[in-house]
Amino acid sequence: MLFNSWSFAVFLPLVWVLQYAGRRAGWQIAVLTVASFVFYGWGNPGLVPLLAASTFINGLCAQQLLTPGMPATRRHVALLLGLGFNLGALGFYKYAGLIAGLFLPSEWTDALKQSIPLPIGISFYTFQGISLVMEAWWAGAAGIAGLTAPVTLRECGWFHAKVWFFKAFFPQLVAGPIVKAREFLHQIGPKRPADVDWNGALRKLVLGFFLKMVVADNLKEATAAIRFPEFTEMPRLNLLALLYAFSFQILADFGGYSLIAQGLAKLFGYELPLNFDFPYLSRSVTEFWRRWHISLSSWLRQYLYIPLGGNRQGEARTYLNLFLVMFLGGLWHGAAWSYAIWGGAHGLLLAGERLVFRQNKVREEAGWTWLGAFRAFAVFNVVSLLWLLFKLPNIHDVVAYMRCLVGNPLQPQPQSLYIIAVFSLPVVAWHLWAASAPARARWRPALNWRAETALYSAMLWLTLFNSGSAGDFIYFQF
């Protein structure tokens, strides 16, 4: 079920009323869990058994790992079972075709890819499962905040009810943010409508739907031209504008989804972690990854980078770890070598920045200077260029695009540039609004309130009357 669909417009208020119809936490999370499985299986009920199996196995493994006095051997078995199932399911459904392509003829590989469907959101909910298992492994008998080993049969039921709710909560189920067990489980409890942060929820929903339906869905029509051989006939200026347009589109689409997910969670009394923090203001690639898809970056750091040794085993090992983590993070996005190259390129940039910054003792600037603005523009261009690997998974097409970007005639096609400029402007303005926060802090509160009210009213009006053609969220494919 899509957030930007009429079926969801009926689904949401119905679930909200049903949740708050009961005051007990058991009733509320039961309603939300059932609703989440309905949400997930709405278009394809065949996907539900895999999510249910994943939730059941992760819950059993977590229970074993949290049980006091559990022998070390059984704890290791539970850990390996949990990790093995999550990684095995992800590997089979997402990477079987890629791995088979290394050993089998192309026609066999194509047949294999067609026979194995890619379940929506599998990359997200398997990472949540790994988070639950790893947190339980580290916590042991001490328990995770909000989740301890059950003793009685009733406690056992409540334990697994919370695990099923954590894994299935529909706002973040199919495209994040990736919620860690310690960030969510302690929030589970009875909720009241009076405690809902209506102002925060509505602001995130209005901004999120505006970014998706007005910005991303309209830019989608323009960036459809980034396909071979259509782009080979386009002038250089339009090719450059299309790169920027796709960069703004992917932020508006995925950032919009994350904001909607946060707003929906607030309506039900829950907080999801921040996922985007104005990433195109970044003055280094390192800063970019502290601002872009924050839940994935922090997940990779906690469950992959640090276990690999982080920066504790010398500089050479640190550079290798940065590259490996980003290479695997690239593959997480999709079963194609273009994603691996994209991740590897970011890994090399992170390692290179670390080397240069350490040797030259470069410090990040607290405020904005002309040099900082130039660095932000340079980082934006590098990031936008690498997004081309998302839009054109075929490496030969990427090379062809780069050649056209350098060698095609310069004279522009004004109509395409106008559309790109109009629907890219909100993302630019959004970032400039954030960058101007220190200056706006000196405004009178009433002036701030009026300005923000006018902006949100305009976004709501544009969402209702100037939306693009509805489409899936980009990150559904991951």
Backbone torsions as a table, in degrees:
resi	resn	phi	psi	omega
1	MET	NA	131.0	-179.8
2	LEU	-88.9	142.9	175.2
3	PHE	-60.1	-33.5	-176.8
4	ASN	-97.5	46.4	179.2
5	SER	-127.8	158.5	178.8
6	TRP	-68.5	-32.5	178.3
7	SER	-62.9	-37.2	178.4
8	PHE	-70.5	-32.5	178.2
9	ALA	-62.4	-27.2	175.2
10	VAL	-86.5	-40.5	-177.1
11	PHE	-59.9	-47.4	-172.3
12	LEU	-60.7	-55.6	-178.8
13	PRO	-64.0	-32.6	178.7
14	LEU	-63.4	-45.9	179.8
15	VAL	-66.8	-38.9	-179.8
16	TRP	-61.1	-45.4	-179.8
17	VAL	-65.3	-42.7	-179.7
18	LEU	-64.5	-39.4	179.9
19	GLN	-61.6	-50.0	-175.5
20	TYR	-81.5	-0.4	174.3
21	ALA	-69.2	-23.4	176.2
22	GLY	-115.1	148.1	-177.5
23	ARG	-97.8	-15.3	-178.0
24	ARG	-83.7	145.4	-179.6
25	ALA	-62.2	-35.9	-179.4
26	GLY	-59.8	-46.2	178.0
27	TRP	-62.9	-45.2	-174.3
28	GLN	-64.9	-45.4	-178.5
29	ILE	-75.5	-24.9	174.4
30	ALA	-64.9	-45.1	178.4
31	VAL	-60.5	-47.4	-176.7
32	LEU	-68.6	-34.2	178.9
33	THR	-68.8	-47.6	177.7
34	VAL	-61.3	-44.0	179.4
35	ALA	-61.6	-36.6	-179.5
36	SER	-66.5	-39.4	177.5
37	PHE	-69.2	-35.8	174.8
38	VAL	-63.3	-45.5	178.5
39	PHE	-57.4	-45.7	-176.3
40	TYR	-69.4	-40.3	-175.8
41	GLY	-93.0	8.6	-174.4
42	TRP	-56.3	-48.9	-177.8
43	GLY	-88.7	-22.8	-177.2
44	ASN	-150.4	88.3	-178.1
45	PRO	-60.1	-19.5	-179.7
46	GLY	-66.3	-13.6	179.0
47	LEU	-80.2	-20.4	-172.9
48	VAL	-63.2	-43.0	-178.7
49	PRO	-57.1	-37.1	179.8
50	LEU	-66.2	-44.2	177.4
51	LEU	-61.9	-41.4	179.6
52	ALA	-64.7	-43.4	179.3
53	ALA	-63.9	-42.0	178.4
54	SER	-61.1	-44.1	-179.6
55	THR	-65.6	-43.7	-178.4
56	PHE	-62.7	-47.3	-177.2
57	ILE	-68.7	-42.0	178.0
58	ASN	-63.7	-36.7	177.8
59	GLY	-65.5	-43.8	178.3
60	LEU	-62.7	-42.9	-179.9
61	CYS	-65.1	-41.9	178.4
62	ALA	-62.6	-39.7	179.2
63	GLN	-62.3	-43.9	178.5
64	GLN	-62.6	-42.6	-176.3
65	LEU	-70.3	-26.1	-178.7
66	LEU	-92.2	-10.9	-176.2
67	THR	-69.9	125.3	178.9
68	PRO	-62.0	143.3	176.4
69	GLY	74.3	9.3	179.6
70	MET	-68.0	127.5	179.6
71	PRO	-57.0	147.7	-176.9
72	ALA	-58.9	-36.4	-179.3
73	THR	-62.6	-45.0	-179.8
74	ARG	-67.4	-33.6	176.8
75	ARG	-65.2	-42.1	178.5
76	HIS	-64.7	-38.7	178.0
77	VAL	-63.7	-44.1	179.5
78	ALA	-63.0	-41.5	178.8
79	LEU	-62.5	-48.0	-178.9
80	LEU	-65.7	-36.0	178.2
81	LEU	-65.2	-46.1	-179.6
82	GLY	-63.0	-50.1	179.7
83	LEU	-65.9	-40.1	-179.0
84	GLY	-63.8	-41.2	179.5
85	PHE	-66.7	-46.7	-178.5
86	ASN	-61.8	-49.8	-178.3
87	LEU	-71.1	-33.9	178.5
88	GLY	-65.8	-44.9	178.0
89	ALA	-63.2	-43.5	179.1
90	LEU	-63.7	-42.7	-179.7
91	GLY	-65.6	-40.9	-177.9
92	PHE	-68.9	-51.9	-174.0
93	TYR	-75.4	-28.2	-173.1
94	LYS	-105.9	-33.1	-170.3
95	TYR	-118.4	3.6	-179.2
96	ALA	-59.4	-43.1	-179.7
97	GLY	-65.6	-41.1	-179.9
98	LEU	-64.8	-43.5	179.9
99	ILE	-68.6	-40.9	179.3
100	ALA	-62.9	-31.8	179.9
101	GLY	-63.8	-19.1	177.6
102	LEU	-77.1	-20.9	-172.3
103	PHE	-124.7	-22.2	-172.7
104	LEU	-111.6	158.4	175.0
105	PRO	-60.6	154.7	-174.3
106	SER	-60.9	-36.9	-178.7
107	GLU	-66.8	-33.9	176.1
108	TRP	-68.6	-40.6	-180.0
109	THR	-63.3	-43.0	179.4
110	ASP	-62.5	-40.7	178.4
111	ALA	-64.7	-38.1	179.7
112	LEU	-65.9	-42.8	179.6
113	LYS	-61.5	-38.9	-179.3
114	GLN	-71.7	-26.9	-177.1
115	SER	-85.9	-14.8	-179.1
116	ILE	-113.9	104.7	-179.8
117	PRO	-70.9	152.0	176.3
118	LEU	-96.0	107.4	-179.7
119	PRO	-63.2	132.3	179.5
120	ILE	-60.9	133.0	174.2
121	GLY	78.9	5.3	-175.3
122	ILE	-62.4	-34.0	178.9
123	SER	-64.5	-32.3	-177.2
124	PHE	-80.5	-49.6	-174.2
125	TYR	-77.4	-20.8	172.7
126	THR	-72.5	-36.2	176.3
127	PHE	-66.5	-33.8	173.8
128	GLN	-64.2	-40.9	178.3
129	GLY	-62.3	-42.2	177.8
130	ILE	-62.7	-40.0	177.3
131	SER	-58.9	-45.1	-179.8
132	LEU	-61.8	-46.4	-178.0
133	VAL	-65.2	-45.0	-178.5
134	MET	-67.5	-40.4	178.1
135	GLU	-63.2	-39.4	178.2
136	ALA	-67.1	-37.3	178.9
137	TRP	-63.5	-45.4	-179.3
138	TRP	-71.1	-36.8	-175.1
139	ALA	-76.6	-40.6	-177.4
140	GLY	60.6	-139.6	-175.9
141	ALA	-66.5	-19.8	178.9
142	ALA	-65.5	-25.7	177.8
143	GLY	80.4	159.6	173.9
144	ILE	-90.6	148.4	177.0
145	ALA	-56.6	115.6	-178.9
146	GLY	94.9	-3.1	-178.5
147	LEU	-150.1	112.0	176.1
148	THR	-126.0	163.5	-176.9
149	ALA	-63.3	132.8	179.7
150	PRO	-76.0	152.6	176.8
151	VAL	-114.1	-51.4	-179.3
152	THR	-89.7	168.6	179.0
153	LEU	-63.7	-38.5	178.8
154	ARG	-64.3	-43.7	177.8
155	GLU	-62.8	-34.8	178.2
156	CYS	-63.8	-42.3	177.9
157	GLY	-63.9	-41.9	179.6
158	TRP	-66.5	-38.4	177.6
159	PHE	-57.3	-51.8	-176.4
160	HIS	-73.5	-28.3	175.2
161	ALA	-62.6	-41.0	178.8
162	LYS	-68.1	-38.3	178.1
163	VAL	-64.5	-44.2	179.6
164	TRP	-63.5	-39.3	178.1
165	PHE	-66.6	-44.5	179.1
166	PHE	-58.4	-43.4	-176.9
167	LYS	-74.2	-30.7	-168.5
168	ALA	-106.2	-7.9	-173.0
169	PHE	-47.0	115.6	-163.5
170	PHE	-65.3	-31.0	-178.6
171	PRO	-57.3	-35.9	-176.5
172	GLN	-111.1	8.9	-169.7
173	LEU	-65.1	-45.1	-169.1
174	VAL	-100.7	-15.3	179.7
175	ALA	-150.8	27.2	172.7
176	GLY	79.2	-171.2	3.9
177	PRO	-58.9	153.3	177.1
178	ILE	-74.1	112.9	-173.7
179	VAL	-97.4	125.6	177.3
180	LYS	-81.0	153.9	-176.7
181	ALA	-58.0	-43.0	-176.9
182	ARG	-70.8	-16.5	179.5
183	GLU	-85.1	-19.6	-169.5
184	PHE	-118.9	-42.7	-169.8
185	LEU	-58.9	-34.9	-178.7
186	HIS	-69.9	-13.3	179.5
187	GLN	-82.6	-15.3	-174.4
188	ILE	-68.8	125.5	-179.7
189	GLY	174.9	178.6	-179.3
190	PRO	-64.9	138.2	-180.0
191	LYS	-119.3	152.0	178.6
192	ARG	-125.8	143.2	176.9
193	PRO	-57.4	-32.0	-178.0
194	ALA	-65.7	-21.6	-177.9
195	ASP	-92.6	-2.2	-178.4
196	VAL	-67.2	134.2	175.3
197	ASP	-82.1	80.3	-174.5
198	TRP	-63.0	-41.2	-178.3
199	ASN	-62.9	-48.2	179.4
200	GLY	-64.5	-40.8	-178.8
201	ALA	-64.5	-48.1	-177.0
202	LEU	-66.1	-37.4	177.9
203	ARG	-62.6	-44.8	179.9
204	LYS	-67.5	-38.6	179.6
205	LEU	-66.6	-45.0	-179.8
206	VAL	-62.9	-47.7	-179.9
207	LEU	-65.3	-41.7	-179.0
208	GLY	-63.8	-47.7	179.4
209	PHE	-66.9	-34.8	176.9
210	PHE	-63.2	-47.6	-179.5
211	LEU	-62.0	-40.0	-179.2
212	LYS	-74.5	-55.7	-167.1
213	MET	-81.4	-31.4	-179.4
214	VAL	-94.6	-51.5	-175.0
215	VAL	-79.8	-61.2	-173.5
216	ALA	-64.8	-45.3	-176.2
217	ASP	-69.5	-27.8	174.8
218	ASN	-80.0	-38.5	176.5
219	LEU	-66.6	-28.2	178.5
220	LYS	-56.3	-37.3	179.6
221	GLU	-65.4	-37.7	-179.5
222	ALA	-74.2	-44.3	-175.3
223	THR	-75.7	-6.7	173.2
224	ALA	-59.8	-19.1	179.0
225	ALA	-72.5	-12.4	177.9
226	ILE	-80.9	73.3	175.4
227	ARG	-151.0	146.2	-179.4
228	PHE	-82.5	136.7	4.1
229	PRO	-98.1	11.8	-173.7
230	GLU	-56.4	-41.9	-175.1
231	PHE	-71.4	-15.6	-177.6
232	THR	-66.5	-19.2	-178.5
233	GLU	-98.4	4.9	-174.2
234	MET	-96.3	149.2	178.0
235	PRO	-70.9	161.1	-174.5
236	ARG	-60.0	-43.1	-177.1
237	LEU	-62.2	-38.4	177.3
238	ASN	-68.7	-37.3	178.0
239	LEU	-63.6	-40.7	177.5
240	LEU	-66.1	-42.8	178.9
241	ALA	-62.1	-36.9	178.7
242	LEU	-66.1	-36.2	175.3
243	LEU	-59.9	-47.8	178.7
244	TYR	-63.2	-40.8	-178.4
245	ALA	-61.2	-42.8	179.7
246	PHE	-68.1	-34.8	176.4
247	SER	-61.3	-43.6	177.2
248	PHE	-70.1	-36.9	-179.0
249	GLN	-63.4	-46.3	-175.5
250	ILE	-68.3	-33.5	175.3
251	LEU	-68.7	-46.6	-179.0
252	ALA	-63.1	-37.6	-178.0
253	ASP	-70.9	-54.4	-176.2
254	PHE	-76.1	-40.4	176.0
255	GLY	-63.9	-37.7	176.5
256	GLY	-62.0	-44.0	177.7
257	TYR	-58.6	-46.7	-176.8
258	SER	-62.6	-39.6	178.0
259	LEU	-65.9	-41.5	176.9
260	ILE	-61.4	-43.6	179.3
261	ALA	-60.7	-43.0	178.5
262	GLN	-64.0	-42.5	179.9
263	GLY	-64.9	-42.4	178.5
264	LEU	-63.5	-43.1	179.4
265	ALA	-59.8	-40.1	178.5
266	LYS	-60.8	-37.1	179.1
267	LEU	-60.0	-28.1	-178.9
268	PHE	-101.5	5.8	174.6
269	GLY	92.4	16.8	-177.1
270	TYR	-122.7	152.7	179.6
271	GLU	-112.9	128.7	173.4
272	LEU	-104.6	151.3	-175.4
273	PRO	-69.4	153.4	174.6
274	LEU	-61.4	136.6	-177.8
275	ASN	-115.1	-25.0	179.4
276	PHE	-138.2	134.5	-178.6
277	ASP	-131.1	65.3	179.0
278	PHE	50.0	63.3	-171.8
279	PRO	-63.8	-25.0	-177.6
280	TYR	-82.7	7.9	167.8
281	LEU	-91.9	-0.5	-174.2
282	SER	-66.4	136.6	179.5
283	ARG	-102.9	9.0	173.0
284	SER	-158.3	160.7	177.3
285	VAL	-66.8	-33.9	176.5
286	THR	-59.9	-45.2	178.1
287	GLU	-66.5	-36.1	178.6
288	PHE	-56.3	-42.4	-178.5
289	TRP	-79.5	-3.5	168.0
290	ARG	-91.0	-10.8	-177.0
291	ARG	-115.2	-22.8	-175.9
292	TRP	-100.5	132.2	177.3
293	HIS	42.3	57.7	-172.1
294	ILE	-58.8	-36.9	-178.2
295	SER	-65.4	-35.6	176.0
296	LEU	-72.1	-43.9	-179.8
297	SER	-58.5	-46.2	-179.2
298	SER	-69.1	-34.3	177.1
299	TRP	-63.4	-47.9	-179.8
300	LEU	-62.3	-37.7	179.8
301	ARG	-66.1	-47.1	-174.0
302	GLN	-73.7	-40.5	-171.8
303	TYR	-104.0	-3.6	179.3
304	LEU	-131.9	-55.2	-175.8
305	TYR	-63.3	-50.4	-179.0
306	ILE	-65.6	-46.6	176.1
307	PRO	-59.7	-29.0	176.6
308	LEU	-72.7	-11.3	-179.0
309	GLY	120.9	-14.6	178.4
310	GLY	54.3	-129.5	178.2
311	ASN	-109.3	24.5	-174.7
312	ARG	-95.7	-1.1	-174.5
313	GLN	-124.0	36.1	176.6
314	GLY	95.2	160.5	-175.4
315	GLU	-65.2	-43.7	-177.5
316	ALA	-60.3	-43.9	179.6
317	ARG	-67.2	-34.7	178.3
318	THR	-62.7	-44.9	179.2
319	TYR	-63.0	-40.7	178.2
320	LEU	-64.3	-42.4	179.2
321	ASN	-62.7	-42.0	177.7
322	LEU	-60.3	-43.6	-179.9
323	PHE	-65.7	-46.0	-177.5
324	LEU	-63.0	-43.1	-178.6
325	VAL	-63.1	-44.6	-179.5
326	MET	-72.3	-34.0	176.1
327	PHE	-61.6	-47.1	178.3
328	LEU	-69.1	-34.3	175.0
329	GLY	-63.4	-34.7	175.0
330	GLY	-64.6	-45.1	178.4
331	LEU	-64.9	-29.2	176.2
332	TRP	-58.1	-33.0	-177.7
333	HIS	-72.2	-24.8	-178.8
334	GLY	179.7	153.5	-178.2
335	ALA	-87.9	66.2	177.8
336	ALA	-150.2	148.3	-177.3
337	TRP	-67.4	-22.4	177.4
338	SER	-61.9	-36.9	178.1
339	TYR	-70.1	-36.7	177.4
340	ALA	-65.2	-40.7	177.4
341	ILE	-64.4	-42.2	177.3
342	TRP	-58.3	-48.6	179.8
343	GLY	-65.8	-41.6	179.0
344	GLY	-62.8	-38.5	178.2
345	ALA	-63.2	-42.7	176.9
346	HIS	-64.9	-36.7	177.1
347	GLY	-62.8	-42.7	177.7
348	LEU	-64.9	-39.5	178.5
349	LEU	-65.0	-41.0	178.2
350	LEU	-63.7	-44.0	178.9
351	ALA	-65.0	-42.3	179.9
352	GLY	-64.1	-42.1	177.7
353	GLU	-62.3	-42.0	-179.9
354	ARG	-61.1	-43.8	-179.5
355	LEU	-63.1	-48.9	-177.3
356	VAL	-67.6	-44.4	-177.4
357	PHE	-65.3	-37.8	-179.0
358	ARG	-70.2	-41.7	-177.5
359	GLN	-69.7	-35.6	-176.6
360	ASN	-101.5	1.5	178.1
361	LYS	53.3	46.8	178.6
362	VAL	-78.9	131.7	179.0
363	ARG	-110.6	146.4	176.4
364	GLU	-71.6	139.2	-177.3
365	GLU	-80.6	140.8	178.9
366	ALA	-77.8	-40.5	-179.8
367	GLY	-109.3	-169.7	-178.3
368	TRP	-103.6	132.2	173.4
369	THR	-128.6	172.8	176.6
370	TRP	-62.4	-36.9	177.8
371	LEU	-65.4	-40.8	178.0
372	GLY	-63.1	-40.5	178.3
373	ALA	-64.7	-39.6	178.2
374	PHE	-64.6	-41.8	179.3
375	ARG	-64.7	-39.7	178.7
376	ALA	-63.4	-40.8	178.7
377	PHE	-65.5	-39.1	179.1
378	ALA	-65.4	-43.9	178.7
379	VAL	-63.2	-42.2	178.7
380	PHE	-59.0	-42.1	179.8
381	ASN	-66.5	-41.1	178.3
382	VAL	-63.8	-47.0	179.9
383	VAL	-62.0	-43.2	-179.3
384	SER	-63.8	-39.3	178.7
385	LEU	-63.8	-40.2	-179.6
386	LEU	-71.9	-25.4	176.2
387	TRP	-61.6	-19.5	179.3
388	LEU	-58.4	-28.9	178.1
389	LEU	-69.2	-22.2	174.6
390	PHE	-77.4	-39.9	-175.5
391	LYS	-79.2	-32.0	-178.5
392	LEU	-123.8	84.5	-177.9
393	PRO	-60.6	-22.4	178.1
394	ASN	-80.4	118.8	-175.7
395	ILE	-60.9	-36.3	179.3
396	HIS	-61.8	-35.8	178.0
397	ASP	-68.0	-37.0	177.7
398	VAL	-62.9	-45.3	178.6
399	VAL	-61.9	-41.9	179.0
400	ALA	-62.4	-40.6	179.6
401	TYR	-62.8	-43.2	-179.9
402	MET	-62.8	-39.8	178.0
403	ARG	-64.1	-42.4	178.8
404	CYS	-66.1	-34.5	180.0
405	LEU	-64.4	-27.5	-179.9
406	VAL	-95.1	-38.0	-168.6
407	GLY	-104.7	-13.5	-178.1
408	ASN	-72.3	160.8	176.7
409	PRO	-57.6	156.5	-174.5
410	LEU	-86.2	-32.5	-170.1
411	GLN	-55.7	129.7	-172.4
412	PRO	-83.7	165.5	170.0
413	GLN	-106.3	101.3	-168.1
414	PRO	-60.5	-37.4	-175.3
415	GLN	-61.4	-45.5	178.9
416	SER	-63.4	-41.8	179.8
417	LEU	-63.6	-37.0	179.9
418	TYR	-64.0	-46.5	-179.5
419	ILE	-62.1	-44.1	179.6
420	ILE	-62.3	-44.0	-178.6
421	ALA	-63.3	-43.8	-176.8
422	VAL	-62.1	-45.4	-174.1
423	PHE	-92.1	-5.4	171.1
424	SER	-89.3	-25.5	-176.1
425	LEU	-55.5	-41.0	179.6
426	PRO	-59.8	-36.0	179.4
427	VAL	-69.2	-41.3	176.5
428	VAL	-61.7	-46.1	-179.6
429	ALA	-63.4	-38.1	178.1
430	TRP	-59.1	-43.5	179.4
431	HIS	-70.4	-40.7	178.4
432	LEU	-64.5	-36.4	176.5
433	TRP	-60.7	-42.0	178.5
434	ALA	-67.4	-41.6	-178.7
435	ALA	-65.9	-26.0	-178.8
436	SER	-88.3	7.2	-176.5
437	ALA	-55.3	-43.1	178.8
438	PRO	-60.3	-38.6	179.0
439	ALA	-70.2	-40.1	-179.0
440	ARG	-68.9	-22.2	178.8
441	ALA	-63.2	-20.5	180.0
442	ARG	-89.1	-5.6	176.7
443	TRP	-70.0	159.0	172.9
444	ARG	-67.6	142.4	-179.6
445	PRO	-53.6	-38.7	-179.1
446	ALA	-64.5	-38.3	178.9
447	LEU	-66.6	-42.5	176.1
448	ASN	-59.1	-44.7	-177.5
449	TRP	-63.7	-43.1	179.8
450	ARG	-65.0	-42.3	-179.3
451	ALA	-62.9	-45.1	-178.6
452	GLU	-68.9	-38.5	177.5
453	THR	-61.6	-42.8	178.5
454	ALA	-63.3	-42.0	-179.0
455	LEU	-64.8	-46.9	-178.6
456	TYR	-68.3	-33.6	176.4
457	SER	-65.2	-42.4	178.4
458	ALA	-63.8	-41.6	179.7
459	MET	-64.8	-40.1	178.7
460	LEU	-64.1	-44.0	179.6
461	TRP	-61.9	-44.8	180.0
462	LEU	-65.7	-35.9	178.3
463	THR	-63.8	-39.3	-178.3
464	LEU	-74.2	-32.2	-170.1
465	PHE	-121.1	-3.5	-177.8
466	ASN	-138.3	32.8	179.1
467	SER	-74.8	151.7	173.8
468	GLY	-81.2	-178.4	177.7
469	SER	-66.0	130.4	-175.3
470	ALA	-63.2	142.4	177.8
471	GLY	-154.4	168.3	177.5
472	ASP	-62.1	157.0	171.8
473	PHE	-73.9	141.9	-175.2
474	ILE	-55.9	-41.4	-173.0
475	TYR	-79.2	1.2	172.5
476	PHE	-62.1	-30.5	-177.2
477	GLN	-74.9	-8.1	-177.9
478	PHE	-101.2	NA	NA
